[in-house]
């Protein structure tokens, strides 16, 4: 299934549920979140998930992070463990 990293380009938002709900995920402006895939791209949105769990993330509000591949994510994790990118 994989995962996709998205950056919030707009104002702060709550994903999945209204604010104050235990299932709500607050996302600040500029924050990156990891969302379960797979991803399907349309002209104006990224569709993530499958079946009744699929959700649309408008491109006007969300940017697909290029480091969303497992290999890139693993490299970033490794660099962080070593103390950054010297």
C-alpha positions as CSV (number, residue, x, y, z in Angstrom):
1,X,0.0,0.0,0.0
2,X,2.8,2.5,0.9
3,X,2.6,5.9,2.3
4,X,2.8,9.4,0.9
5,X,4.1,12.6,2.4
6,X,2.1,15.8,1.9
7,X,2.9,19.4,2.9
8,X,0.1,21.7,4.0
9,X,0.3,24.8,1.8
10,X,-2.7,26.6,3.4
11,X,-3.7,27.6,6.9
12,X,-3.9,25.1,9.8
13,X,-6.5,22.4,9.3
14,X,-7.8,19.3,11.0
15,X,-7.8,16.0,9.1
16,X,-10.1,13.1,9.4
17,X,-12.4,14.6,12.1
18,X,-13.5,17.9,13.5
19,X,-11.3,19.7,16.1
20,X,-11.5,18.3,19.6
21,X,-12.4,14.8,18.3
22,X,-10.0,12.0,19.3
23,X,-9.6,11.1,15.7
24,X,-8.7,14.6,14.5
25,X,-5.2,15.2,13.2
26,X,-4.2,18.9,13.5
27,X,-1.9,20.0,10.7
28,X,-0.2,23.4,10.8
29,X,0.7,25.6,7.8
30,X,3.8,24.1,6.2
31,X,3.7,20.9,8.2
32,X,4.3,17.6,6.5
33,X,2.1,14.6,7.2
34,X,2.3,11.0,6.1
35,X,-0.9,9.5,4.7
36,X,-1.5,5.9,3.8
37,X,-1.5,5.3,0.0
38,X,-1.7,4.3,-2.7
39,X,-1.8,7.7,-4.4
40,X,-3.7,8.5,-7.6
41,X,-3.2,11.9,-9.1
42,X,-5.9,13.9,-10.9
43,X,-5.7,17.4,-12.4
44,X,-6.6,19.1,-9.2
45,X,-6.2,16.6,-6.3
46,X,-4.2,13.7,-4.9
47,X,-6.5,10.7,-4.1
48,X,-5.0,8.7,-1.2
49,X,-6.2,5.3,0.1
50,X,-8.6,2.8,-1.4
51,X,-12.3,2.1,-1.5
52,X,-14.4,3.8,1.1
53,X,-11.3,5.0,2.9
54,X,-10.0,7.0,-0.1
55,X,-9.7,10.8,0.6
56,X,-9.0,13.7,-1.8
57,X,-6.3,16.2,-1.0
58,X,-6.7,19.3,-3.2
59,X,-3.5,20.4,-4.9
60,X,-4.4,24.0,-4.1
61,X,-3.8,23.1,-0.4
62,X,-1.4,20.1,-0.5
63,X,2.0,19.5,-2.1
64,X,3.4,16.0,-2.7
65,X,6.8,15.7,-1.1
66,X,9.4,14.2,-3.4
67,X,11.0,12.2,-0.6
68,X,7.9,10.1,-0.3
69,X,9.6,6.9,-1.5
70,X,10.7,4.4,1.1
71,X,14.4,4.7,-0.1
72,X,14.4,8.5,0.3
73,X,12.6,8.3,3.7
74,X,15.1,5.7,4.9
75,X,18.0,7.9,3.8
76,X,16.6,10.9,5.6
77,X,16.1,8.8,8.8
78,X,19.7,7.5,8.5
79,X,21.0,11.1,8.1
80,X,19.0,12.3,11.1
81,X,20.4,9.4,13.2
82,X,24.0,10.4,12.2
83,X,23.4,14.0,13.3
84,X,22.2,15.7,10.2
85,X,23.4,16.2,6.7
86,X,27.1,17.3,7.2
